[in-house]
Amino acid sequence: MIELENVAYSYGGGELLSDISLKLAPGSFHFLTGPSGSGKTTLMKLCYGALLPTAGHVRLFDRDVRAMTRDDVALLRRRMGVVHQDCQFLDHLTLSQNIALPLHASGRSAEAAGEDLEDLMHWVGLTERSAALPPELSGGERQRAALARAVIMSPDVVLADEPTGNVDWDMSQRLLRLLIELNRMGKTVLVATHDLGLIRATKAHVQARVLRIANRRIQLAGADL
């Protein structure tokens, strides 16, 4: 589904990532970890076509991103749900309207998908907050809303960049349980996180591969986690 072959990425004159080879197979669950500044967010952006590698190849659903137009990439992104580290919402729209934005971008109406939207709001535990405006939301509510917005188009792949970075331990576990449920539904999931305790807790419930960025390269993390 997503494949990186000998990928490198340079930023500001220096190489941030080097010789990265990675394949996210259908239905797999991966964690991506590493120290702050190691390139986790950059690697995530390479995985959904927001950045082009300075060397090597990135293939999204068997298509090389270098051979794709911006419109091609935009269409493929409908098959990928992304939870950004700094989830942004439109403050003048209600929570349910914000979650439904990808539907409008794809030409579908929220009204036509009304039942699906209601089910999704219930799934993330935000039914009672559907009319709230973003400034009224707690950190955990914002993160759950960001996940709901990422999956409203029923993507094949979910990429989450530090989805638990601004919430407490209980909410972190709740968010990861939602990601595990998505994986059990057949979605490919990649979660970038620096929280090794959360990885350990999650691995008790899902077969997850843990990748660590170190010295600009990806390593498989072993029992030291």
PyRosetta script that sets phi, psi and omega in degrees:
from pyrosetta import init, pose_from_sequence

init()
pose = pose_from_sequence("MIELENVAYSYGGGELLSDISLKLAPGSFHFLTGPSGSGKTTLMKLCYGALLPTAGHVRLFDRDVRAMTRDDVALLRRRMGVVHQDCQFLDHLTLSQNIALPLHASGRSAEAAGEDLEDLMHWVGLTERSAALPPELSGGERQRAALARAVIMSPDVVLADEPTGNVDWDMSQRLLRLLIELNRMGKTVLVATHDLGLIRATKAHVQARVLRIANRRIQLAGADL")
pose.set_psi(1, -52.3)
pose.set_omega(1, 174.0)
pose.set_phi(2, -127.5)
pose.set_psi(2, 126.4)
pose.set_omega(2, -176.9)
pose.set_phi(3, -136.6)
pose.set_psi(3, 128.9)
pose.set_omega(3, 174.4)
pose.set_phi(4, -112.9)
pose.set_psi(4, 130.1)
pose.set_omega(4, -177.6)
pose.set_phi(5, -125.8)
pose.set_psi(5, 111.7)
pose.set_omega(5, 178.3)
pose.set_phi(6, 51.0)
pose.set_psi(6, 44.8)
pose.set_omega(6, -174.9)
pose.set_phi(7, -83.3)
pose.set_psi(7, 138.6)
pose.set_omega(7, 171.3)
pose.set_phi(8, -129.5)
pose.set_psi(8, 153.2)
pose.set_omega(8, 175.8)
pose.set_phi(9, -143.5)
pose.set_psi(9, 127.5)
pose.set_omega(9, 179.2)
pose.set_phi(10, -108.5)
pose.set_psi(10, 143.0)
pose.set_omega(10, -178.0)
pose.set_phi(11, -141.6)
pose.set_psi(11, 126.3)
pose.set_omega(11, 178.0)
pose.set_phi(12, 63.2)
pose.set_psi(12, 31.1)
pose.set_omega(12, 177.2)
pose.set_phi(13, 88.6)
pose.set_psi(13, -8.5)
pose.set_omega(13, 178.9)
pose.set_phi(14, -119.7)
pose.set_psi(14, 152.6)
pose.set_omega(14, -178.6)
pose.set_phi(15, -83.0)
pose.set_psi(15, 120.5)
pose.set_omega(15, 179.9)
pose.set_phi(16, -90.4)
pose.set_psi(16, -40.9)
pose.set_omega(16, 178.4)
pose.set_phi(17, -126.6)
pose.set_psi(17, 144.8)
pose.set_omega(17, -176.9)
pose.set_phi(18, -143.9)
pose.set_psi(18, 132.5)
pose.set_omega(18, 172.6)
pose.set_phi(19, 52.0)
pose.set_psi(19, 50.7)
pose.set_omega(19, -180.0)
pose.set_phi(20, -91.1)
pose.set_psi(20, 122.8)
pose.set_omega(20, 173.5)
pose.set_phi(21, -125.1)
pose.set_psi(21, 126.7)
pose.set_omega(21, -172.8)
pose.set_phi(22, -155.6)
pose.set_psi(22, 140.8)
pose.set_omega(22, 176.4)
pose.set_phi(23, -132.3)
pose.set_psi(23, 123.2)
pose.set_omega(23, 175.7)
pose.set_phi(24, -99.4)
pose.set_psi(24, 103.5)
pose.set_omega(24, -176.5)
pose.set_phi(25, -79.5)
pose.set_psi(25, 156.6)
pose.set_omega(25, 177.7)
pose.set_phi(26, -55.5)
pose.set_psi(26, 131.4)
pose.set_omega(26, 176.5)
pose.set_phi(27, 79.6)
pose.set_psi(27, 6.3)
pose.set_omega(27, -178.7)
pose.set_phi(28, -86.8)
pose.set_psi(28, 160.8)
pose.set_omega(28, 177.4)
pose.set_phi(29, -127.4)
pose.set_psi(29, 123.1)
pose.set_omega(29, -179.5)
pose.set_phi(30, -126.4)
pose.set_psi(30, 142.2)
pose.set_omega(30, 165.1)
pose.set_phi(31, -105.1)
pose.set_psi(31, 143.5)
pose.set_omega(31, 174.6)
pose.set_phi(32, -121.2)
pose.set_psi(32, 121.4)
pose.set_omega(32, -177.7)
pose.set_phi(33, -131.6)
pose.set_psi(33, 173.1)
pose.set_omega(33, -177.0)
pose.set_phi(34, 150.9)
pose.set_psi(34, 162.4)
pose.set_omega(34, -178.2)
pose.set_phi(35, -65.9)
pose.set_psi(35, 161.8)
pose.set_omega(35, 177.0)
pose.set_phi(36, -58.2)
pose.set_psi(36, 133.7)
pose.set_omega(36, -179.7)
pose.set_phi(37, 86.4)
pose.set_psi(37, 2.2)
pose.set_omega(37, -177.0)
pose.set_phi(38, -78.6)
pose.set_psi(38, -15.4)
pose.set_omega(38, 177.9)
pose.set_phi(39, 114.1)
pose.set_psi(39, 16.8)
pose.set_omega(39, -178.7)
pose.set_phi(40, -61.0)
pose.set_psi(40, -49.6)
pose.set_omega(40, -178.8)
pose.set_phi(41, -64.5)
pose.set_psi(41, -39.3)
pose.set_omega(41, 178.2)
pose.set_phi(42, -61.7)
pose.set_psi(42, -42.8)
pose.set_omega(42, 178.8)
pose.set_phi(43, -64.3)
pose.set_psi(43, -39.6)
pose.set_omega(43, 177.4)
pose.set_phi(44, -61.0)
pose.set_psi(44, -42.9)
pose.set_omega(44, -179.5)
pose.set_phi(45, -64.4)
pose.set_psi(45, -35.9)
pose.set_omega(45, 175.1)
pose.set_phi(46, -63.6)
pose.set_psi(46, -34.8)
pose.set_omega(46, -176.8)
pose.set_phi(47, -71.5)
pose.set_psi(47, -22.5)
pose.set_omega(47, 177.2)
pose.set_phi(48, -116.9)
pose.set_psi(48, 17.9)
pose.set_omega(48, 170.0)
pose.set_phi(49, 80.2)
pose.set_psi(49, 11.9)
pose.set_omega(49, 178.0)
pose.set_phi(50, -77.2)
pose.set_psi(50, -23.2)
pose.set_omega(50, 175.8)
pose.set_phi(51, -127.5)
pose.set_psi(51, 149.5)
pose.set_omega(51, 173.5)
pose.set_phi(52, -102.1)
pose.set_psi(52, 139.3)
pose.set_omega(52, 179.7)
pose.set_phi(53, -69.0)
pose.set_psi(53, 150.3)
pose.set_omega(53, 174.7)
pose.set_phi(54, -81.9)
pose.set_psi(54, -15.3)
pose.set_omega(54, 173.7)
pose.set_phi(55, -154.7)
pose.set_psi(55, 155.4)
pose.set_omega(55, 179.2)
pose.set_phi(56, 84.9)
pose.set_psi(56, -169.8)
pose.set_omega(56, -174.2)
pose.set_phi(57, -130.8)
pose.set_psi(57, 139.2)
pose.set_omega(57, 171.0)
pose.set_phi(58, -117.6)
pose.set_psi(58, 125.0)
pose.set_omega(58, 178.8)
pose.set_phi(59, -116.6)
pose.set_psi(59, 125.9)
pose.set_omega(59, 176.5)
pose.set_phi(60, -111.0)
pose.set_psi(60, 115.7)
pose.set_omega(60, -178.4)
pose.set_phi(61, 51.8)
pose.set_psi(61, 47.6)
pose.set_omega(61, 175.2)
pose.set_phi(62, 70.5)
pose.set_psi(62, 16.0)
pose.set_omega(62, 177.4)
pose.set_phi(63, -120.6)
pose.set_psi(63, 130.8)
pose.set_omega(63, 179.8)
pose.set_phi(64, -74.1)
pose.set_psi(64, 127.4)
pose.set_omega(64, -175.9)
pose.set_phi(65, -64.1)
pose.set_psi(65, -26.3)
pose.set_omega(65, 179.8)
pose.set_phi(66, -66.8)
pose.set_psi(66, -24.7)
pose.set_omega(66, -178.1)
pose.set_phi(67, -95.1)
pose.set_psi(67, 5.7)
pose.set_omega(67, -175.7)
pose.set_phi(68, -105.7)
pose.set_psi(68, 146.3)
pose.set_omega(68, 173.0)
pose.set_phi(69, -80.6)
pose.set_psi(69, 170.0)
pose.set_omega(69, 177.5)
pose.set_phi(70, -62.5)
pose.set_psi(70, -35.1)
pose.set_omega(70, 177.1)
pose.set_phi(71, -66.5)
pose.set_psi(71, -39.3)
pose.set_omega(71, 177.5)
pose.set_phi(72, -59.7)
pose.set_psi(72, -46.0)
pose.set_omega(72, -179.6)
pose.set_phi(73, -63.5)
pose.set_psi(73, -41.7)
pose.set_omega(73, 179.7)
pose.set_phi(74, -60.4)
pose.set_psi(74, -40.6)
pose.set_omega(74, 178.8)
pose.set_phi(75, -66.4)
pose.set_psi(75, -42.2)
pose.set_omega(75, -179.8)
pose.set_phi(76, -66.1)
pose.set_psi(76, -30.8)
pose.set_omega(76, -178.9)
pose.set_phi(77, -65.8)
pose.set_psi(77, -18.0)
pose.set_omega(77, 175.0)
pose.set_phi(78, -65.6)
pose.set_psi(78, -18.4)
pose.set_omega(78, 177.3)
pose.set_phi(79, -92.3)
pose.set_psi(79, 3.0)
pose.set_omega(79, -179.0)
pose.set_phi(80, -128.6)
pose.set_psi(80, 130.0)
pose.set_omega(80, 174.8)
pose.set_phi(81, -103.7)
pose.set_psi(81, 128.4)
pose.set_omega(81, -175.9)
pose.set_phi(82, -118.0)
pose.set_psi(82, 127.0)
pose.set_omega(82, 172.6)
pose.set_phi(83, -104.9)
pose.set_psi(83, 108.8)
pose.set_omega(83, -175.6)
pose.set_phi(84, -80.2)
pose.set_psi(84, 155.8)
pose.set_omega(84, -179.8)
pose.set_phi(85, -62.5)
pose.set_psi(85, -39.4)
pose.set_omega(85, 177.8)
pose.set_phi(86, -111.9)
pose.set_psi(86, 80.4)
pose.set_omega(86, -174.6)
pose.set_phi(87, -64.1)
pose.set_psi(87, 123.5)
pose.set_omega(87, -177.3)
pose.set_phi(88, -107.3)
pose.set_psi(88, 140.9)
pose.set_omega(88, 177.2)
pose.set_phi(89, -131.0)
pose.set_psi(89, 161.1)
pose.set_omega(89, 174.8)
pose.set_phi(90, -87.6)
pose.set_psi(90, 114.3)
pose.set_omega(90, -170.5)
pose.set_phi(91, -66.8)
pose.set_psi(91, -19.5)
pose.set_omega(91, -178.8)
pose.set_phi(92, -89.0)
pose.set_psi(92, -4.0)
pose.set_omega(92, 177.9)
pose.set_phi(93, -104.5)
pose.set_psi(93, 150.1)
pose.set_omega(93, 177.0)
pose.set_phi(94, -69.8)
pose.set_psi(94, 168.0)
pose.set_omega(94, -179.6)
pose.set_phi(95, -58.8)
pose.set_psi(95, -46.7)
pose.set_omega(95, -179.2)
pose.set_phi(96, -64.1)
pose.set_psi(96, -36.1)
pose.set_omega(96, 177.6)
pose.set_phi(97, -66.8)
pose.set_psi(97, -38.5)
pose.set_omega(97, 177.1)
pose.set_phi(98, -64.0)
pose.set_psi(98, -43.1)
pose.set_omega(98, -179.6)
pose.set_phi(99, -64.7)
pose.set_psi(99, -32.5)
pose.set_omega(99, -177.5)
pose.set_phi(100, -81.9)
pose.set_psi(100, -4.3)
pose.set_omega(100, -175.8)
pose.set_phi(101, -54.2)
pose.set_psi(101, -41.8)
pose.set_omega(101, 178.2)
pose.set_phi(102, -59.9)
pose.set_psi(102, -28.7)
pose.set_omega(102, 177.1)
pose.set_phi(103, -64.3)
pose.set_psi(103, -45.2)
pose.set_omega(103, 179.2)
pose.set_phi(104, -63.4)
pose.set_psi(104, -40.3)
pose.set_omega(104, -178.8)
pose.set_phi(105, -63.6)
pose.set_psi(105, -27.6)
pose.set_omega(105, -179.1)
pose.set_phi(106, -93.7)
pose.set_psi(106, 0.8)
pose.set_omega(106, 178.7)
pose.set_phi(107, 91.0)
pose.set_psi(107, 3.4)
pose.set_omega(107, 177.2)
pose.set_phi(108, -95.7)
pose.set_psi(108, 149.6)
pose.set_omega(108, 179.0)
pose.set_phi(109, -94.3)
pose.set_psi(109, 146.8)
pose.set_omega(109, 176.8)
pose.set_phi(110, -64.3)
pose.set_psi(110, -30.0)
pose.set_omega(110, 179.7)
pose.set_phi(111, -64.1)
pose.set_psi(111, -41.4)
pose.set_omega(111, -179.7)
pose.set_phi(112, -65.6)
pose.set_psi(112, -28.4)
pose.set_omega(112, -179.4)
pose.set_phi(113, -105.7)
pose.set_psi(113, 24.8)
pose.set_omega(113, -173.7)
pose.set_phi(114, -54.4)
pose.set_psi(114, -47.3)
pose.set_omega(114, -178.3)
pose.set_phi(115, -66.3)
pose.set_psi(115, -40.7)
pose.set_omega(115, 177.8)
pose.set_phi(116, -62.6)
pose.set_psi(116, -40.4)
pose.set_omega(116, 179.2)
pose.set_phi(117, -64.2)
pose.set_psi(117, -42.4)
pose.set_omega(117, 178.5)
pose.set_phi(118, -62.5)
pose.set_psi(118, -43.2)
pose.set_omega(118, 178.6)
pose.set_phi(119, -62.2)
pose.set_psi(119, -40.2)
pose.set_omega(119, -179.1)
pose.set_phi(120, -67.0)
pose.set_psi(120, -42.1)
pose.set_omega(120, 177.9)
pose.set_phi(121, -61.1)
pose.set_psi(121, -40.1)
pose.set_omega(121, 178.1)
pose.set_phi(122, -66.1)
pose.set_psi(122, -40.4)
pose.set_omega(122, -176.9)
pose.set_phi(123, -60.9)
pose.set_psi(123, -38.6)
pose.set_omega(123, 179.7)
pose.set_phi(124, -92.3)
pose.set_psi(124, 4.5)
pose.set_omega(124, 175.4)
pose.set_phi(125, 72.9)
pose.set_psi(125, 34.8)
pose.set_omega(125, -176.4)
pose.set_phi(126, -122.3)
pose.set_psi(126, 15.6)
pose.set_omega(126, -178.3)
pose.set_phi(127, -54.9)
pose.set_psi(127, -43.4)
pose.set_omega(127, -176.9)
pose.set_phi(128, -73.2)
pose.set_psi(128, -10.2)
pose.set_omega(128, -177.5)
pose.set_phi(129, -109.7)
pose.set_psi(129, 13.3)
pose.set_omega(129, -172.6)
pose.set_phi(130, -61.1)
pose.set_psi(130, -29.9)
pose.set_omega(130, -177.7)
pose.set_phi(131, -94.8)
pose.set_psi(131, -0.5)
pose.set_omega(131, -178.9)
pose.set_phi(132, -72.8)
pose.set_psi(132, 151.8)
pose.set_omega(132, 174.7)
pose.set_phi(133, -92.1)
pose.set_psi(133, 150.5)
pose.set_omega(133, -175.9)
pose.set_phi(134, -49.8)
pose.set_psi(134, -41.1)
pose.set_omega(134, 179.7)
pose.set_phi(135, -62.7)
pose.set_psi(135, -15.9)
pose.set_omega(135, -179.0)
pose.set_phi(136, -88.7)
pose.set_psi(136, -3.0)
pose.set_omega(136, -173.7)
pose.set_phi(137, -90.2)
pose.set_psi(137, 148.1)
pose.set_omega(137, 172.0)
pose.set_phi(138, -78.5)
pose.set_psi(138, 171.1)
pose.set_omega(138, 178.8)
pose.set_phi(139, -60.2)
pose.set_psi(139, -43.2)
pose.set_omega(139, 179.4)
pose.set_phi(140, -65.3)
pose.set_psi(140, -38.0)
pose.set_omega(140, 178.2)
pose.set_phi(141, -65.8)
pose.set_psi(141, -39.6)
pose.set_omega(141, 178.8)
pose.set_phi(142, -63.7)
pose.set_psi(142, -41.8)
pose.set_omega(142, -178.7)
pose.set_phi(143, -68.1)
pose.set_psi(143, -39.4)
pose.set_omega(143, 177.5)
pose.set_phi(144, -67.4)
pose.set_psi(144, -36.8)
pose.set_omega(144, 177.0)
pose.set_phi(145, -66.0)
pose.set_psi(145, -38.4)
pose.set_omega(145, 178.5)
pose.set_phi(146, -63.5)
pose.set_psi(146, -38.9)
pose.set_omega(146, 177.9)
pose.set_phi(147, -67.5)
pose.set_psi(147, -41.6)
pose.set_omega(147, 178.8)
pose.set_phi(148, -61.4)
pose.set_psi(148, -44.1)
pose.set_omega(148, 179.2)
pose.set_phi(149, -63.2)
pose.set_psi(149, -36.1)
pose.set_omega(149, -178.9)
pose.set_phi(150, -67.7)
pose.set_psi(150, -28.6)
pose.set_omega(150, -173.5)
pose.set_phi(151, -108.6)
pose.set_psi(151, 3.8)
pose.set_omega(151, -175.2)
pose.set_phi(152, -64.7)
pose.set_psi(152, -24.7)
pose.set_omega(152, 178.4)
pose.set_phi(153, -88.5)
pose.set_psi(153, 9.6)
pose.set_omega(153, -178.4)
pose.set_phi(154, 52.9)
pose.set_psi(154, 59.9)
pose.set_omega(154, -176.8)
pose.set_phi(155, -71.0)
pose.set_psi(155, 162.0)
pose.set_omega(155, 175.7)
pose.set_phi(156, -82.0)
pose.set_psi(156, -27.2)
pose.set_omega(156, -175.6)
pose.set_phi(157, -128.9)
pose.set_psi(157, 137.9)
pose.set_omega(157, 174.7)
pose.set_phi(158, -120.5)
pose.set_psi(158, 122.7)
pose.set_omega(158, 179.6)
pose.set_phi(159, -115.0)
pose.set_psi(159, 118.9)
pose.set_omega(159, -175.7)
pose.set_phi(160, -121.8)
pose.set_psi(160, 118.5)
pose.set_omega(160, -177.4)
pose.set_phi(161, -99.1)
pose.set_psi(161, 106.2)
pose.set_omega(161, -179.0)
pose.set_phi(162, 48.5)
pose.set_psi(162, 54.7)
pose.set_omega(162, -175.4)
pose.set_phi(163, -67.9)
pose.set_psi(163, -15.1)
pose.set_omega(163, -177.8)
pose.set_phi(164, -112.4)
pose.set_psi(164, 15.6)
pose.set_omega(164, -172.8)
pose.set_phi(165, -65.4)
pose.set_psi(165, -26.4)
pose.set_omega(165, -174.5)
pose.set_phi(166, -117.7)
pose.set_psi(166, 22.7)
pose.set_omega(166, -178.1)
pose.set_phi(167, -129.8)
pose.set_psi(167, 165.0)
pose.set_omega(167, -177.9)
pose.set_phi(168, -78.7)
pose.set_psi(168, 177.5)
pose.set_omega(168, -174.0)
pose.set_phi(169, -61.3)
pose.set_psi(169, -44.7)
pose.set_omega(169, -179.0)
pose.set_phi(170, -61.7)
pose.set_psi(170, -42.8)
pose.set_omega(170, 179.2)
pose.set_phi(171, -69.4)
pose.set_psi(171, -34.3)
pose.set_omega(171, 176.6)
pose.set_phi(172, -59.1)
pose.set_psi(172, -45.1)
pose.set_omega(172, 179.4)
pose.set_phi(173, -66.1)
pose.set_psi(173, -37.0)
pose.set_omega(173, 178.7)
pose.set_phi(174, -63.9)
pose.set_psi(174, -43.8)
pose.set_omega(174, 179.0)
pose.set_phi(175, -63.6)
pose.set_psi(175, -41.7)
pose.set_omega(175, 179.3)
pose.set_phi(176, -67.1)
pose.set_psi(176, -32.5)
pose.set_omega(176, 175.9)
pose.set_phi(177, -63.3)
pose.set_psi(177, -37.6)
pose.set_omega(177, 177.1)
pose.set_phi(178, -64.4)
pose.set_psi(178, -40.9)
pose.set_omega(178, 178.2)
pose.set_phi(179, -66.4)
pose.set_psi(179, -37.0)
pose.set_omega(179, 176.5)
pose.set_phi(180, -64.0)
pose.set_psi(180, -41.2)
pose.set_omega(180, 177.4)
pose.set_phi(181, -60.3)
pose.set_psi(181, -41.7)
pose.set_omega(181, 178.0)
pose.set_phi(182, -61.5)
pose.set_psi(182, -41.8)
pose.set_omega(182, 178.9)
pose.set_phi(183, -63.3)
pose.set_psi(183, -39.5)
pose.set_omega(183, 179.0)
pose.set_phi(184, -68.3)
pose.set_psi(184, -19.9)
pose.set_omega(184, 174.6)
pose.set_phi(185, -83.8)
pose.set_psi(185, 1.8)
pose.set_omega(185, 176.3)
pose.set_phi(186, 102.6)
pose.set_psi(186, 2.7)
pose.set_omega(186, -179.2)
pose.set_phi(187, -78.9)
pose.set_psi(187, 143.6)
pose.set_omega(187, 170.3)
pose.set_phi(188, -81.5)
pose.set_psi(188, 132.2)
pose.set_omega(188, -174.9)
pose.set_phi(189, -127.8)
pose.set_psi(189, 132.0)
pose.set_omega(189, 172.4)
pose.set_phi(190, -127.3)
pose.set_psi(190, 122.3)
pose.set_omega(190, -177.9)
pose.set_phi(191, -120.1)
pose.set_psi(191, 120.7)
pose.set_omega(191, 173.5)
pose.set_phi(192, -91.2)
pose.set_psi(192, 127.7)
pose.set_omega(192, -179.7)
pose.set_phi(193, -156.6)
pose.set_psi(193, 150.6)
pose.set_omega(193, 174.0)
pose.set_phi(194, -100.8)
pose.set_psi(194, -1.3)
pose.set_omega(194, -173.5)
pose.set_phi(195, -89.0)
pose.set_psi(195, 94.5)
pose.set_omega(195, -177.9)
pose.set_phi(196, -67.6)
pose.set_psi(196, -31.0)
pose.set_omega(196, 177.3)
pose.set_phi(197, -62.7)
pose.set_psi(197, -38.3)
pose.set_omega(197, 178.8)
pose.set_phi(198, -68.1)
pose.set_psi(198, -38.1)
pose.set_omega(198, 177.4)
pose.set_phi(199, -62.4)
pose.set_psi(199, -46.0)
pose.set_omega(199, -179.9)
pose.set_phi(200, -60.0)
pose.set_psi(200, -43.7)
pose.set_omega(200, -179.1)
pose.set_phi(201, -65.1)
pose.set_psi(201, -38.5)
pose.set_omega(201, -176.9)
pose.set_phi(202, -72.6)
pose.set_psi(202, -35.4)
pose.set_omega(202, -177.0)
pose.set_phi(203, -65.2)
pose.set_psi(203, -15.5)
pose.set_omega(203, 175.6)
pose.set_phi(204, -72.7)
pose.set_psi(204, -14.3)
pose.set_omega(204, -174.3)
pose.set_phi(205, -119.5)
pose.set_psi(205, -10.0)
pose.set_omega(205, -177.9)
pose.set_phi(206, -149.6)
pose.set_psi(206, 146.5)
pose.set_omega(206, 176.5)
pose.set_phi(207, -79.6)
pose.set_psi(207, 102.5)
pose.set_omega(207, -173.7)
pose.set_phi(208, -119.9)
pose.set_psi(208, 141.7)
pose.set_omega(208, 174.1)
pose.set_phi(209, -97.0)
pose.set_psi(209, 132.1)
pose.set_omega(209, -177.3)
pose.set_phi(210, -107.9)
pose.set_psi(210, 122.4)
pose.set_omega(210, -179.9)
pose.set_phi(211, -111.5)
pose.set_psi(211, 136.5)
pose.set_omega(211, 179.4)
pose.set_phi(212, -121.5)
pose.set_psi(212, 132.2)
pose.set_omega(212, 172.9)
pose.set_phi(213, -89.2)
pose.set_psi(213, 123.2)
pose.set_omega(213, 177.7)
pose.set_phi(214, -148.3)
pose.set_psi(214, 133.7)
pose.set_omega(214, -179.9)
pose.set_phi(215, 53.6)
pose.set_psi(215, 41.9)
pose.set_omega(215, 174.8)
pose.set_phi(216, 72.5)
pose.set_psi(216, 2.5)
pose.set_omega(216, -177.5)
pose.set_phi(217, -124.2)
pose.set_psi(217, 164.6)
pose.set_omega(217, 177.4)
pose.set_phi(218, -95.9)
pose.set_psi(218, 134.4)
pose.set_omega(218, 176.0)
pose.set_phi(219, -125.1)
pose.set_psi(219, 149.0)
pose.set_omega(219, 172.2)
pose.set_phi(220, -78.6)
pose.set_psi(220, 125.0)
pose.set_omega(220, 178.5)
pose.set_phi(221, -81.6)
pose.set_psi(221, 137.1)
pose.set_omega(221, -175.8)
pose.set_phi(222, -110.5)
pose.set_psi(222, -139.7)
pose.set_omega(222, -172.9)
pose.set_phi(223, -69.0)
pose.set_psi(223, -13.1)
pose.set_omega(223, -179.7)
pose.set_phi(224, -68.8)
pose.set_psi(224, -8.8)
pose.set_omega(224, 173.3)
pose.set_phi(225, -77.3)
pose.dump_pdb("model.pdb")
